[in-house]
Amino acid sequence: MMCAREIGGPSSPTKCEWELKGDPTLALANTLVSKITEVAEQEVPDLSEQFPFKSVFMAQAYFGESSLAIRVIDTQSGQGFIPTVGALPDPNLDYLRDRRLLPFTPRTPADLRSSLGADWVSFRRFTYVGPYNETRACWPHLARHLEEWLNEVVLPEVLRRNRTRVVRAIPQPPLYDPAMLLRACWVLESPSQHVQGTGFSLSGVGIVTCDHVLADDTVAFRPGSPANKHAISVVSRNGTIDLAILRVGHDEELSPLTSQSADSMRQNDHLLVCGFPNYRLGDSGIVSPGIVVGFRPKSSIRRLLTNAQIVRGMSGGPVLGSTNHVVGVAVTGAERLDDLSQTEDLGIIPIDALGHLTA
């Protein structure tokens, strides 16, 4: 993220040439915080607000034995408070001496971090031990340790937190039961017009499909049994809304789906579209997950638009909401899968529109 050589110039890695004016602890801490903010805003401006030391901090330092040690802690106290500076307490100095970190001896940033432990070096804690001569420190040496801390400790945590934030902002996909969905489906076919569509059994209603898939010679068969075709009778249909309710001359036990009003559906809500486009023996059917991306009125009905794949032959197929209830009927899509990018009208008729049909 940052280059110590660029920040500190061509000085020797441990030569003390940086004059600390005024209160050396405050001068050190302010420089560190300023550089952290500068690097964050230059390198990852969209995430800079998630970096530490954006509010106030506490800095404790020690100057002696030709060494300096400084510990800066993000106190997260909010805006409007001044930083707190002071001396490192004696127990902390004893801790550093016990680990042979004082007096200063050159160590790599990784070695220093390992020796100090998580209570001294973490996302909101930066500790540095380096050379010191009277009132001067070595900025290139400090900058190298700051760079390692930003790259190895801070940035990974910022990215992890951002991923968590993004995931939480996106609605989590529900658990669907595709097998239950497919068991309720029929393939509708007109031999003379070479048109196929999908229908599904809906509890308390019958076989639901789109009106535009029906022809005078349309028959129905169950997926997996295309040779066993059954006559249909139309109970109710509405060409304007593009819905129809059928009965199939067949005594097979069905597995009807249940419905739920689509009135509460909003953009970004999850859904699942099911259908049998261009059915051929052996086809499993398509279950296409997606979300509601918008709404479009047609014939006074507010249709749902989705990014789920809908292609010709899926018309009349059931659309499940996040609770595994039918919220709509697939009605418009692309001619083929290859044409999906050429239309935004991947439309769904809300299941509530069945109330407009009369026998």
C-alpha positions in Angstrom: 0.0 0.0 0.0 2.8 2.4 0.9 6.5 2.6 0.1 8.8 3.6 3.0 11.5 4.7 0.6 9.1 7.1 -1.2 7.9 8.6 2.1 11.2 8.7 4.0 13.7 9.5 1.3 17.0 7.8 0.7 18.2 7.8 4.3 19.9 4.8 5.9 17.3 2.3 7.2 18.2 3.0 10.9 19.8 6.4 10.7 18.0 9.0 12.9 17.5 12.1 10.8 13.8 12.9 11.5 13.5 15.8 14.1 10.5 15.4 16.4 9.5 18.9 17.4 7.4 19.8 20.4 5.9 16.9 22.3 7.6 13.9 20.6 4.8 11.5 21.5 2.1 13.8 20.0 4.4 14.5 16.9 4.9 10.8 16.3 1.2 9.9 16.8 -0.1 12.7 14.6 2.3 11.7 11.8 1.3 8.1 12.0 -2.4 8.9 12.0 -2.0 11.4 9.1 -0.1 8.8 7.0 -2.6 6.1 7.7 -5.4 8.4 6.5 -3.4 9.6 3.5 -2.6 6.0 2.3 -6.2 4.8 2.8 -7.6 7.7 0.8 -5.1 7.3 -2.0 -5.1 3.5 -2.3 -8.7 2.5 -1.3 -10.7 5.7 -1.2 -14.0 3.8 -1.2 -13.0 1.9 2.0 -11.0 4.7 3.7 -13.7 5.3 6.3 -13.3 1.8 7.6 -9.7 2.3 8.5 -8.7 2.8 12.2 -7.8 6.1 13.8 -10.6 8.0 12.0 -11.8 9.3 15.3 -9.6 9.8 18.4 -6.7 7.8 19.7 -4.5 7.3 22.8 -0.7 7.3 22.3 1.8 6.2 24.9 5.5 6.4 24.2 9.0 5.9 25.7 12.2 7.6 24.7 15.5 6.3 26.1 18.3 3.7 25.8 18.8 5.1 22.2 15.4 3.7 21.5 11.8 4.8 21.2 8.7 2.8 21.6 5.2 4.0 20.8 1.8 2.4 21.1 -1.2 4.0 19.4 -4.7 2.7 20.2 -7.9 3.7 18.4 -10.3 4.5 21.2 -13.4 4.8 19.0 -14.7 7.5 21.2 -16.3 9.5 18.4 -15.6 12.9 17.0 -15.1 16.0 19.2 -12.5 14.6 21.6 -8.8 15.4 21.6 -6.2 12.6 21.4 -4.6 11.4 24.7 -0.9 11.2 24.9 1.4 10.1 27.7 4.3 7.9 28.8 4.3 4.1 28.5 3.6 2.7 32.0 6.4 0.8 33.7 4.7 -2.6 33.4 4.6 -2.1 29.6 8.3 -1.2 29.6 9.0 -4.3 31.6 7.1 -6.3 29.0 9.2 -4.9 26.2 12.4 -5.6 28.0 11.4 -9.1 28.9 11.0 -9.8 25.2 14.4 -8.1 24.4 12.7 -5.4 22.4 14.3 -2.7 24.6 17.0 -1.5 24.1 16.3 -1.4 20.3 17.8 -4.1 18.2 16.9 -4.3 14.5 13.9 -6.7 13.8 11.8 -7.3 10.8 8.2 -5.9 11.0 6.9 -9.5 11.1 9.3 -10.5 13.9 8.3 -7.4 16.0 4.6 -8.1 15.5 5.1 -11.7 16.5 7.1 -10.8 19.6 4.6 -8.2 20.8 1.4 -10.2 20.4 -2.2 -9.3 19.5 -2.7 -7.0 22.5 -0.1 -4.7 21.1 -0.5 -5.1 17.4 -4.1 -5.5 16.0 -6.6 -3.8 13.7 -7.0 -0.9 16.2 -3.5 -1.0 17.8 -0.2 -0.1 16.3 3.1 -0.5 18.2 6.6 0.4 17.0 10.0 0.0 18.6 12.9 1.7 16.8 16.1 3.7 17.0 16.2 7.1 18.6 19.0 9.7 19.0 18.3 12.7 21.3 15.3 14.3 19.5 15.5 12.4 16.2 13.9 9.2 15.0 14.3 7.2 11.8 11.2 7.8 9.5 12.2 5.2 6.8 12.4 2.5 9.5 9.1 3.5 11.0 7.4 3.8 7.6 8.5 0.2 6.8 6.9 -1.1 9.9 3.7 1.0 9.3 3.5 -0.4 5.8 3.7 -4.0 7.0 1.0 -3.3 9.6 -1.3 -1.8 7.0 -0.8 -4.5 4.5 -0.8 -7.5 6.8 -3.2 -6.5 9.6 -5.4 -3.6 8.6 -6.2 -4.1 4.9 -7.2 -7.8 5.2 -9.6 -6.9 8.1 -11.0 -3.9 6.2 -11.7 -6.2 3.2 -13.3 -8.9 5.4 -15.6 -6.3 7.1 -16.5 -4.9 3.7 -17.4 -8.4 2.3 -19.5 -9.0 5.4 -21.3 -5.6 4.9 -22.0 -6.4 1.2 -23.3 -9.9 2.0 -25.6 -8.5 4.7 -26.9 -5.9 2.2 -27.9 -8.5 -0.3 -31.0 -10.6 0.6 -30.0 -14.1 1.2 -31.4 -16.7 -1.2 -34.1 -18.9 0.2 -34.0 -22.7 0.1 -36.2 -24.0 -2.7 -37.6 -27.5 -3.4 -37.2 -27.9 -7.2 -38.5 -31.5 -7.1 -41.7 -30.4 -5.5 -42.1 -27.7 -8.1 -41.5 -30.0 -11.1 -43.9 -32.6 -9.8 -46.7 -30.1 -10.1 -45.9 -29.1 -13.7 -47.4 -30.1 -17.1 -46.1 -29.7 -20.6 -48.7 -28.2 -22.9 -48.3 -28.8 -26.7 -50.1 -28.0 -29.9 -49.1 -30.5 -32.6 -50.5 -28.4 -35.4 -48.9 -25.1 -34.4 -45.7 -26.6 -33.0 -46.1 -24.6 -29.8 -45.3 -25.7 -26.3 -45.9 -24.1 -23.0 -45.9 -25.0 -19.3 -48.8 -25.4 -16.8 -48.9 -26.2 -13.2 -51.4 -27.6 -10.7 -52.5 -25.0 -8.1 -54.4 -26.0 -5.0 -58.0 -25.1 -5.1 -57.8 -23.7 -8.7 -56.8 -26.4 -11.2 -54.1 -26.3 -14.0 -52.9 -22.7 -14.5 -51.1 -21.5 -17.6 -50.9 -18.6 -20.0 -53.7 -18.1 -22.5 -51.3 -17.5 -25.4 -49.9 -21.1 -25.2 -53.4 -22.6 -25.9 -54.6 -23.7 -29.3 -57.6 -25.8 -30.4 -55.6 -29.0 -30.4 -53.5 -28.4 -27.3 -52.9 -31.5 -25.2 -51.1 -32.0 -21.9 -48.6 -34.5 -20.8 -46.4 -35.0 -17.7 -42.7 -34.5 -18.1 -41.1 -37.8 -18.6 -44.2 -39.3 -20.3 -44.6 -37.4 -23.6 -46.3 -40.4 -25.2 -49.2 -40.2 -22.7 -51.0 -37.2 -23.9 -54.3 -36.0 -22.3 -57.1 -33.8 -23.6 -57.6 -30.6 -21.8 -60.8 -28.5 -21.1 -60.6 -24.8 -20.5 -62.4 -23.7 -17.3 -61.7 -20.0 -17.7 -59.4 -17.8 -19.8 -58.6 -14.2 -20.3 -56.6 -13.2 -23.3 -56.0 -9.7 -22.2 -54.4 -10.7 -18.9 -53.0 -13.8 -20.6 -54.1 -16.4 -18.0 -56.1 -19.6 -18.3 -57.3 -22.3 -15.9 -57.6 -25.8 -17.3 -58.7 -29.3 -16.4 -57.0 -32.4 -17.7 -58.9 -35.5 -18.5 -56.7 -37.6 -16.3 -57.1 -39.3 -12.9 -53.4 -39.2 -11.9 -52.8 -38.0 -8.4 -51.4 -34.5 -8.6 -49.0 -32.6 -6.3 -50.6 -29.1 -6.4 -48.7 -26.0 -5.3 -50.0 -23.4 -3.0 -50.2 -19.6 -3.7 -49.4 -16.5 -1.9 -50.2 -12.9 -2.9 -47.5 -11.0 -4.8 -48.7 -7.6 -3.6 -45.9 -7.5 -1.1 -43.1 -8.3 -3.6 -40.5 -5.6 -3.8 -37.3 -5.0 -5.8 -34.5 -7.4 -4.8 -36.9 -10.0 -3.5 -35.9 -13.5 -4.4 -37.9 -15.8 -6.7 -37.6 -19.0 -8.7 -39.0 -19.5 -12.2 -39.8 -23.0 -13.5 -40.7 -24.3 -17.0 -40.1 -26.8 -19.8 -38.9 -24.8 -22.9 -38.7 -26.8 -26.1 -39.3 -30.0 -24.2 -37.7 -33.2 -25.4 -37.7 -36.6 -23.8 -35.2 -36.7 -21.0 -35.3 -32.9 -20.3 -35.3 -32.2 -16.6 -37.0 -28.8 -16.9 -35.4 -25.5 -16.0 -35.5 -23.9 -12.5 -34.1 -20.4 -12.8 -33.4 -18.4 -9.6 -33.4 -14.6 -9.7 -34.7 -11.5 -8.1 -37.4 -8.9 -8.8 -35.6 -6.2 -10.7 -38.7 -4.0 -11.5 -42.3 -3.7 -12.3 -44.2 -3.0 -15.6 -48.0 -2.4 -15.9 -49.8 -4.2 -18.7 -53.6 -4.4 -19.1 -53.9 -2.8 -15.6 -51.9 -5.6 -14.0 -48.6 -4.8 -12.4 -46.3 -7.5 -13.8 -43.0 -8.3 -12.1 -39.8 -8.1 -14.0 -36.9 -10.4 -13.1 -33.4 -11.2 -14.1 -34.2 -15.0 -13.9 -34.0 -16.7 -17.3 -37.4 -17.0 -19.0 -37.4 -18.4 -22.6 -40.1 -19.6 -24.9 -41.9 -22.6 -23.6 -41.6 -21.5 -20.0 -44.7 -19.4 -20.4 -47.4 -20.6 -18.0 -44.8 -22.0 -15.6 -45.0 -21.3 -11.8 -42.9 -18.7 -10.1 -42.1 -19.2 -6.4 -41.4 -16.6 -3.8 -39.0 -16.9 -0.9 -41.5 -19.0 1.1 -42.0 -21.7 -1.6 -45.5 -20.5 -2.5 -46.5 -19.5 -6.0 -46.5 -15.7 -6.5 -46.8 -15.5 -10.2 -46.9 -17.1 -13.7 -44.0 -16.7 -16.2 -45.4 -14.9 -19.3 -42.7 -13.2 -21.4 -39.1 -14.0 -22.1 -36.7 -14.6 -25.0 -37.1 -16.9 -27.9 -33.9 -18.8 -27.0 -31.4 -18.8 -24.2 -28.9 -17.1 -26.6 -31.3 -14.1 -26.9 -31.7 -13.4 -23.2 -29.5 -10.3 -23.4 -31.7 -8.8 -26.1 -34.7 -8.3 -23.9 -35.5 -6.8 -20.5 -39.1 -8.0 -20.6 -38.6 -11.2 -18.6 -42.1 -10.8 -17.2 -44.3 -12.5 -14.5 -48.0 -12.2 -14.0 -48.8 -12.0 -10.3 -50.9 -14.9 -9.1 -53.4 -12.5 -7.7 -54.6 -11.8 -11.3 -56.4 -15.2 -11.3 -59.1 -13.3 -9.5 -60.0 -11.6 -12.7 -60.9 -14.9 -14.5 -64.5 -16.0 -14.6 -65.8 -19.4 -15.6 
